[in-house]
């Protein structure tokens, strides 16, 4: 309770007070109306953090003294002051905020704010490859005019949380039944496959969907690739992939599947930044 322990004397003075427990040390340090700064010395970093949290001081140094980065907050607690300066804290500390209140006649309670109208959710429809019209209830769902229509009741992509999630994209071209890289006979049986051409067409379709979504190939984050014949097709697929998407360094997974919904051999599923 001596004055040298209770007041901020700001002098070249050292006081030594023994203690038996960590709790007693914290109690002795906080037993004053001031709380500008403190210093803790210990080889136990965990204890330093624990004691520092318990001390009523605006700045707590550990194993040092007066080490200051001007971008960090500085200020006291209790009778040592309120508020902080340093870094962006200085903007508020040195700002004078003024409130000017003007009465124009008899004071009255403010009118209740009108109830805002409920937002109208746009209704968009898409038509899949078999002629089904599918309603899209909001603009998070994207259907690109320059990409082939989906083969089921789903959109080309969805925009969620700053990301674009594309449905599986194959090599078919919009406005035609042709499949680049697939040759049919008169009975619509596959007689020849060009995986390089299919892979190129898939990536061009992905680019069309991304561009109509306000994005681009360079924003691709992750690609899942599906091949119907890994042993036969991987080399040709990988060559075109490296040429067209390699520079963007998206993560990739390539798997073999038994079949795809149409007579194609390559399909991609993509996640990209919107």
URVENLIN-V757945 format. One record per residue. N is the residue number from 1. RES is the residue in one small letter. SS is DSSP state (hx for helix, st for strand, lp for the rest). OMEGA is omega in whole degrees, 0 to 359 (none if undefined). BURIAL is + if it has 24 or more other C-alpha atoms within 12 Angstrom, else -. Layout:
# URVENLIN-V757945
N|RES|SS|OMEGA|BURIAL / N|RES|SS|OMEGA|BURIAL
This chain:
# URVENLIN-V757945
1|x|lp|182|- / 2|x|lp|183|- / 3|x|hx|183|- / 4|x|hx|178|- / 5|x|hx|186|- / 6|x|hx|185|- / 7|x|lp|174|- / 8|x|lp|187|- / 9|x|lp|177|- / 10|x|lp|180|- / 11|x|lp|178|- / 12|x|lp|185|- / 13|x|lp|175|- / 14|x|lp|173|- / 15|x|lp|180|- / 16|x|lp|181|- / 17|x|lp|181|- / 18|x|lp|175|- / 19|x|lp|183|- / 20|x|lp|184|- / 21|x|lp|177|- / 22|x|hx|181|- / 23|x|hx|179|- / 24|x|hx|179|- / 25|x|hx|179|- / 26|x|hx|180|+ / 27|x|hx|179|- / 28|x|hx|181|+ / 29|x|hx|183|+ / 30|x|hx|185|+ / 31|x|lp|178|- / 32|x|lp|181|+ / 33|x|lp|182|- / 34|x|st|180|+ / 35|x|st|181|+ / 36|x|lp|183|+ / 37|x|st|180|+ / 38|x|st|178|+ / 39|x|st|180|+ / 40|x|st|180|+ / 41|x|lp|181|- / 42|x|lp|174|- / 43|x|lp|180|- / 44|x|lp|184|- / 45|x|hx|179|- / 46|x|hx|177|- / 47|x|hx|179|- / 48|x|hx|178|+ / 49|x|hx|183|- / 50|x|hx|180|- / 51|x|hx|179|+ / 52|x|hx|177|+ / 53|x|hx|184|- / 54|x|hx|184|- / 55|x|lp|178|+ / 56|x|lp|180|+ / 57|x|lp|182|+ / 58|x|lp|178|+ / 59|x|st|177|+ / 60|x|st|175|+ / 61|x|st|179|+ / 62|x|st|179|+ / 63|x|lp|176|- / 64|x|lp|181|- / 65|x|lp|176|- / 66|x|lp|172|- / 67|x|lp|191|- / 68|x|lp|168|- / 69|x|lp|187|- / 70|x|lp|178|- / 71|x|lp|181|- / 72|x|lp|182|- / 73|x|lp|178|- / 74|x|st|179|+ / 75|x|lp|185|+ / 76|x|lp|175|+ / 77|x|st|180|+ / 78|x|st|184|- / 79|x|lp|179|- / 80|x|lp|172|- / 81|x|lp|178|- / 82|x|lp|179|- / 83|x|lp|180|- / 84|x|lp|170|+ / 85|x|st|184|+ / 86|x|lp|181|- / 87|x|lp|182|- / 88|x|lp|176|- / 89|x|hx|182|- / 90|x|hx|181|- / 91|x|hx|178|- / 92|x|hx|185|- / 93|x|hx|184|- / 94|x|lp|178|- / 95|x|lp|174|- / 96|x|lp|179|- / 97|x|lp|183|- / 98|x|lp|177|- / 99|x|lp|177|- / 100|x|lp|183|- / 101|x|lp|183|- / 102|x|lp|176|- / 103|x|lp|177|- / 104|x|lp|179|- / 105|x|lp|183|- / 106|x|lp|179|- / 107|x|lp|178|- / 108|x|lp|181|- / 109|x|lp|179|- / 110|x|lp|179|- / 111|x|lp|179|- / 112|x|lp|180|- / 113|x|lp|179|- / 114|x|lp|178|- / 115|x|lp|182|- / 116|x|lp|179|- / 117|x|lp|178|- / 118|x|lp|180|- / 119|x|lp|179|- / 120|x|lp|180|- / 121|x|lp|181|- / 122|x|lp|179|- / 123|x|lp|180|- / 124|x|st|177|- / 125|x|st|173|- / 126|x|st|177|+ / 127|x|st|182|+ / 128|x|lp|189|+ / 129|x|lp|178|+ / 130|x|lp|172|- / 131|x|lp|179|- / 132|x|lp|176|- / 133|x|st|186|- / 134|x|st|180|- / 135|x|st|172|- / 136|x|st|190|- / 137|x|lp|182|- / 138|x|lp|186|- / 139|x|lp|173|- / 140|x|lp|180|+ / 141|x|st|188|+ / 142|x|st|174|+ / 143|x|lp|186|+ / 144|x|lp|182|+ / 145|x|lp|184|- / 146|x|lp|178|+ / 147|x|lp|179|+ / 148|x|lp|182|+ / 149|x|lp|178|+ / 150|x|lp|179|+ / 151|x|lp|179|+ / 152|x|lp|183|- / 153|x|lp|178|- / 154|x|lp|179|+ / 155|x|lp|175|+ / 156|x|lp|184|+ / 157|x|st|171|+ / 158|x|st|177|+ / 159|x|st|181|+ / 160|x|st|173|- / 161|x|lp|178|- / 162|x|lp|180|- / 163|x|st|174|+ / 164|x|st|178|+ / 165|x|st|182|+ / 166|x|st|171|+ / 167|x|lp|178|+ / 168|x|lp|183|+ / 169|x|st|178|+ / 170|x|lp|185|+ / 171|x|lp|181|+ / 172|x|st|181|+ / 173|x|lp|180|+ / 174|x|lp|175|+ / 175|x|lp|181|- / 176|x|lp|176|- / 177|x|lp|180|- / 178|x|lp|175|- / 179|x|st|179|+ / 180|x|lp|179|+ / 181|x|lp|177|+ / 182|x|st|179|+ / 183|x|st|182|- / 184|x|st|169|- / 185|x|lp|184|- / 186|x|lp|179|- / 187|x|lp|179|- / 188|x|lp|173|- / 189|x|lp|180|- / 190|x|st|180|- / 191|x|st|179|- / 192|x|st|182|- / 193|x|st|174|+ / 194|x|lp|186|+ / 195|x|hx|177|+ / 196|x|hx|180|+ / 197|x|hx|178|+ / 198|x|hx|181|+ / 199|x|hx|179|+ / 200|x|hx|181|+ / 201|x|hx|177|+ / 202|x|hx|183|+ / 203|x|hx|176|+ / 204|x|hx|176|+ / 205|x|hx|177|+ / 206|x|hx|179|+ / 207|x|hx|179|+ / 208|x|hx|179|+ / 209|x|hx|181|+ / 210|x|hx|181|+ / 211|x|hx|177|+ / 212|x|hx|176|- / 213|x|lp|181|+ / 214|x|lp|181|- / 215|x|lp|181|+ / 216|x|lp|181|+ / 217|x|hx|183|+ / 218|x|hx|180|+ / 219|x|hx|179|+ / 220|x|st|181|+ / 221|x|st|186|+ / 222|x|st|179|+ / 223|x|st|170|+ / 224|x|st|184|+ / 225|x|st|181|+ / 226|x|st|178|+ / 227|x|st|179|+ / 228|x|lp|178|+ / 229|x|lp|186|+ / 230|x|hx|184|- / 231|x|hx|183|- / 232|x|hx|195|- / 233|x|hx|190|+ / 234|x|hx|184|+ / 235|x|hx|181|- / 236|x|hx|177|+ / 237|x|hx|185|+ / 238|x|hx|179|+ / 239|x|hx|180|- / 240|x|hx|178|+ / 241|x|hx|181|+ / 242|x|hx|180|- / 243|x|hx|189|- / 244|x|hx|183|+ / 245|x|lp|181|+ / 246|x|hx|182|- / 247|x|hx|185|- / 248|x|hx|172|- / 249|x|lp|172|- / 250|x|lp|173|- / 251|x|st|186|- / 252|x|st|171|- / 253|x|st|180|- / 254|x|st|182|+ / 255|x|st|175|- / 256|x|st|178|- / 257|x|lp|183|- / 258|x|lp|181|- / 259|x|lp|174|- / 260|x|lp|189|- / 261|x|lp|177|- / 262|x|lp|183|+ / 263|x|lp|178|+ / 264|x|lp|183|+ / 265|x|lp|183|+ / 266|x|st|173|+ / 267|x|st|178|+ / 268|x|st|168|+ / 269|x|st|194|+ / 270|x|st|166|+ / 271|x|st|183|+ / 272|x|st|173|+ / 273|x|st|182|+ / 274|x|lp|none|+
